[in-house]
Amino acid sequence: MKFSQRKWKSSLLLIVFSVFVWIVWRICRIGFGPTDVYTGAALLGLTLFLALFNLRKKIPFIPLLRASTWMQIHIYLGLFSVVLFLLHAEFRIPSGVLETVLAVVFLIVAVSGMIGLYLSRKLPSLMNQSGQSANYENIPKLRKRISDEVHQLIIKAEEECQSSTIPEFYFGHLRAFLESYPSVMQSLGSEKKRLSHRLTNELEARLRYLSDDEKLIAVELEEWIKTKENLDFQYASQRILKGWLFIHIPFTWSLILLGVVHGVFALLYGGNN
């Protein structure tokens, strides 16, 4: 994932700002004592602000900066929240049940956010390289279309070409591939690609036994195999892009709720929670 000059400058600015905040925190802690109330309030407010990014995506018609600008703000503030959390925890391992749970939830939110950032930058480019993009909601229709088109080719091979080689290949190998739904990791790895390559190789190995009309059908089948391979990749990639949010967003709101409870307990009982 390449960094543009603008991103390098933004990252450097984030580091400088984080160091500045750390210096201010050290000065305030030496001069005025514990700062956990202030860092905690700032962290809670920042987390709530970051959570609003998902709401911004649901109301794109409201002129509140572009979505891409919000995304950049979300990324850099999210990274800064890690610094703020460390300052609030005073760089120590949390003690107590509530603090420990809060730290674990924060870790899940932070890690899932970083993973989501990587995936949202990496997968779209791979999806474009893989082949024609497909809308997630339309994939079941496209799968059915592929299956129907291949089935018609098999009927054509049987009735018009009097072929048994192509139908045997279909029932022995190809139909299971066309009917299968990819798992996320299988499709993003190389296993599915190896399977599609093996199918095309097996089909090409049969070409010398086919008539000219049968070879035309075999070429069409090869194209449908490649189309199905791309569709599997599109499906798995979009599942990942949608799925990580089902971890990141619920844990973010859980973090906010736990943060409020933690703040109330800290104010009432002096942080002994």
N, C-alpha and C positions, 0 to 999 in steps of 0.2 A: 504494500500500500504506500504509494509515493506521497510525499509531503510537498505541497506548494510553498512558495516563499511566504505567502500570506499566512499559511498555517504554522510555519516555523516561527514567524514573528508573534503570532497569537500564543503559541506554546511558550515561547520565551517570556512574553509578558505575564503569562499565568505563573510561571516559576518565580519571576521577580516579585510579583504581587504576593505570592504565597510566602516568600521569604520576608517581605515587608510585614505581613500580618503576623508571622511568627515573632519577629523582633518586637512589634508592638505588644503582642501577648506576653512576651518575657518581661518587658518593661512594666507593664500593668501588674503582672503577677508579683514582681519584686516590690513595686511601690504600693500596691493596694491589696495584695493578698489574692485568694482564689478568684478566678474569673469564670468558673464553670457556669454560672447563671447566664452570663452574657454570651459565652460561646454556645451554650445550649440553646438559648433563644434564637441566636443567629442561625444555627444549624437547623432548627425546626422550621424557621421561616424560609430558609433556602430550600429545604426539602419540599415544603409545600409549594413554593414557586416552581420547582422543577416538575412536580406532579401536574401542574397546570398545563404543561406542554402537550399532554395527551388530549386535554380538553380543547386546546388551540387547534389540534388537527381535526377535531370534530366540527369546528365552526370556521372553515376556511374563508367564508364570505365576509367575516369581520376584519376590517383593515388594521390588524395589530402586527405589523411587520410581516415579511414573507416567511413562509414555513422554513425555508433554508436558513434564514437568519435566526429563527427560533431554535433550530437544530444546533447551530454553532454555539449559541448562548447556552443551550441545555448541556452540550458536551463539556464546555470549559467550566461552567458552574458546577457540573457534576464532579469533575476532577477536583475542583477546589473544595467541594464538600468533604472529600476524603481528608484533605489537610485540616479542615475545620474540625472534623470528627476526632482526629488525632490530638489536636489542641484541647478539645473538650475533655477527652479521656486522659489528657496529660501523659500521653505516650506510655500508658501502663495497661496491663491486662485487667479487664473488668472484673469486679467482685460483686457478688450478690446475683440472685436469680434474674431480676429484671434487667440489670445492666448487661449481664451475659447474653440474655435473649435479644436485647436491643442491639448489641454489638454483632451478633450472628446475623440478624435480619439486615442490618446495615451492610455487612459484608456481602450478603446475597444480592442486595440491590446494587452495590457497587460493581461486583464481579459480573452480574448479568448485564449491567449497563455497558461495561467494557466489551463483553462478548457480543452484545447486540450491535455496538458500534462497528466492530470488526466485520460482523456478518453483513450489516447494511452497506458497507463499503465494498466488500469482496464479492458477495454472491451476485448482485446485479450485473457486474461486468462478466462474471462467468456465465450467467444466464444468457447474456447477449452473444457471447462467443459460442454457446452451445447450439444455437439455432433460433428459429422464430419464437418470439415470446408468446406466452399464452396467459390469458386471464384465469386466475385460480378458479373462479366460479364456472368457467366454461370448460374446464378440463374434463369433467365427466362426459359432456357432449362430444368432445373431441375424441376421447377414448372409444366411445360407441361408434363414432364415424369411422375410425381406423379399423375397428373390428368388423363393421359392416362391409367396408370396402375390400378388406382382405377376404372375407367370406365370399363375396361376389367373384373375386378372382379365382378362388378355389373351385367354385361351381363352374366357372368358365373353363378352367383347366380340365375338369372332369367331363363336361358335356361337349364342349367344342373341340378340345384337343385330345380327348380320350386319354388323358394323362393320369397315371397312378403315382408317379414320382413326387409331384408337387403336393397332392393331397396327403401322401404319407409324411412328407416333411412338415406339413401344417399340423396334422393330428399328433405327430410324434414329438414335435419341438416348438413350433411357432405359436400354437394356440395358447399354451400355458404362459408364454412370454407376454402375449397380448392381453391376457386376462389378469395378469398379476398387477398388484398395486405395489409400488416401491416403498420400502422402509426408508426413513430419512437417511440413515447412515449408509445404507447400501447404495442409494442413488448418488449420494455425494462422494462416495468412494469410487473405486474402479470396478467393483464386482458386476454391476449392471452393464457397464460398458464392455467388459470382457464377454458377458453373455451375448450381447447384441453382435459383437464382432464374431463370436463363435457361430452364431446363427447365419450371419452373412457368409462366413467362410464355408459352412456346410452347404449352404445354398449354391455358392459358386462351384463347389466341388461336384455338384450334380449337373452343372450346365452342359457338360459334354454328352450327357445322356438325353438331353432335351431337344425337341424340334425347335425350329425358329420361332413358331408361335408360343411355345412353352417358355422359351428364353425371354420373350417380351414380358410374359407374366412374371417370371422370376425377377426380372429387373424392377418391376413395379413392387413386388413383395420386398425387395431389398430397400427400396425407398420408404416403404411403410415401416420397416424395422427401424430405420434411422429416425423416422418421425416419432415413433413410439419411445425410442431412447431419449430423444430431446424432451418429449412430453413428460417422461418420468423425472428427468432432471429439473424441469420447470416446476413440477408438482412438489418434489421433495424440497427444493430451495425455498419455494413460497411457504411451505409448511413451517420451515425453520424460521423464516422472517416473521411469520405471524405467531409462531408458537412461543418464541422467547419472551414476547410481551406478556404472555399469560403467567410468566414468572416475575418479570420485572415490575409490572404495574400493580398487581395485588400486594406484593411485598413492599412496594413503595408506600402504599396507603396504610399497610400494617405498621410500617416504620413510623409514619406520622402519628398514628393512634398510640403506639407504644411510647413515642417521644412525648406526647402530651401527658400520658400517665406518669412517665418518668419525671417530667418537670413538676407535676403536682406533688408527687411523693418527695422530690428533692426539696421543694419549698416548705412542705409541711414538716418533714422529718430530718432536714439538713443533709439529704443525700444518702441516708442509711437505708437503702432499698435493695 
